[in-house]
Amino acid sequence: MKDLEKARLKQARESLDEARALLDGEMEAGFVLTNLYYSYYYPILALMNEGLVPTTMQNVTIALFEQRFIMNGIVKKEYGDAVRRIFNSKPKCSGEKTLVGARELNDLAALASAFIQDIGTYLESKSA
């Protein structure tokens, strides 16, 4: 695995740890969603680097991820669904409220952990 890919996965784990800490502290869902979003987005960037796909705008990057990795069955569809759910739910500006509850946030966090692990495994297999 390339150093940049390792760094992106490390950033994802750190974002997930922060999201869990915010959840445990019963913080505003928007703060949790922002950290959860990056726990999914950083592995996507690791994949895009692997595939040499440009990472221009976040929504474009996600669409390319879906096209290249979800639609081709390389990455589970449930991960793509989670990325879209978080991207569409996270606050777009300061003060914006979100309707995502603690249970869904916990489910998304658990799935993020599996996503990070699966992307790491995939990238390791590509470099072997």
Salt bridges, closest charged atoms under 4 A:
GLU14 OE2 - LYS10 NZ 2.92
GLU28 OE1 - LYS97 NZ 3.62
GLU66 OE2 - ARG84 NE 2.87
ASP81 OD1 - LYS77 NZ 2.96
GLU104 OE2 - ARG85 NE 2.62
ASP118 OD2 - LYS76 NZ 3.83
